[in-house]
């Protein structure tokens, strides 16, 4: 217990120290939000990775999908590395950095305004960000409850409040630079932690070969109810279609999430993008691949501890139970550091994105148009507190609607933003009306599915929202009025330099 407490206190002290050190780089709005567009490749790559993988992935998704798909859930981590990191950087990073710098924009909603010549699109995008990032922010806390109570016996409420206060301090003081440096530190902890945990869990089962053999003996059934013996140890598992939906949502979804794309705005130069691509992919392969690989062995630890009062599997309890059963006490301290790192890095990215979007894209444009730089930074700092308070309130007592909303946040955001953002970087022919259609389609599909349930899985609903947007935008663009050639030529001239 002394070791656990000491490590956590040292960890907190480092985070706050980094925030104080970075305060000189947060004096104006651009520096506060983007670090002056001068952030190196390693910091950017780790900021991208740690924002991608929170406690939701390590505790919630790894437990849930590992239980459903067995060892084949590792494909989710591989998809995250290849599609969500490698291909995302190759397709988006360079063009995003160049075009956003050329248009002098610092948020995704302001990108939509300048690229498609529409303040209304910016306001609509701001509203989507505001509505769907808050429940996502609240969900970040959920992965901590069982782990902290297991390790320290501290009530979940105190853990959530402490984490929120510490995150607020270093983000408010140091802005994006503090977030990026702390993300690097937290990312290193995550890399080391996940490797040590996997080795310990496999050792508890007699090694990899023995663990795989045990998984093969567990009976499984397909969706049609047919027996599928050995499916939990097979390459594609008992439900390949469902697995594909998870891979698409969790991998392709990052392409349209404002807090992820934001990292490309801030990177230093094209040379840094090449390095960042390699580092980000390696990070995702180890962390995400490791999380889902670990979760894939969840059924080997089946016990009454992972079932709720109604007798259903409590997915959030699976990974904590694995760790409590398989890990020595000293590694439990590493787990706490890992989950804290994963949660706080994602939380800092989300609140910085939310506060900058609301300040620069909504309040400044709609209500206080002559707001100077210092007032913008002050307002963003106040809004960081506001967003964290709201997310804490939701996390402490989540109503049913919000709990449902958490599950569709990725689908709604990426369904609305992915296609118009990506096509806008490459194709002059994207029309304003096609962007509106995609915004409406992505949000309406995912939200209406909460109530009507015409798509059984919210994960598949999110994947369909993204793929549908990629089809809708070019189709609608072909039959709706185009922008004047002079306007699009001016936007795309940045790639000729």
Secondary structure, DSSP 8 states (H G I E B T S, - for coil): -HHHHHHHHHHHHHHHHHHHHGGGG-SSHHHHHHGGG-B-HHHHHHHHHHHH--HIIIIIIHHHHHHHHGGGGHHHHHHHHIIIIIIHIIIIIHHHHHHHHHHT--SHHHHHHHHHT-HHHHHHHHHHHHHHHHHHHHHHHHTTHHHHHHHT---HHHHHHHHHHHHHHHHHHHHHHHHHHHHHHHHHHHHHHHHHHHHHHHHHTTSHHHHHHHHHHS--B-TTS-B-TTGGGSSS-S-HHHHHHHHHHHHHGGGG-HHHHHHHHHB--HHHHHHHHHHHHHHHHHHHHHHHHHHTTGGGG--GGGB-TTS-B-HHHHHHHHHHHH--HHHHHHHHHHHHHHHHHHHHHHHHHHHHIIIIIIIHHHT-TT--HHHHHHHHHHHHHHHHHHHHHHHHS--HHHHHHHHHHHHHHHHHHHHHHHHHHH-TT--HHHHHHHHHHHHHHHHHHHHH-SSS-HHHHHHHHHHHHHHHHHHHHHHS----HHHHHHHHGGGG-
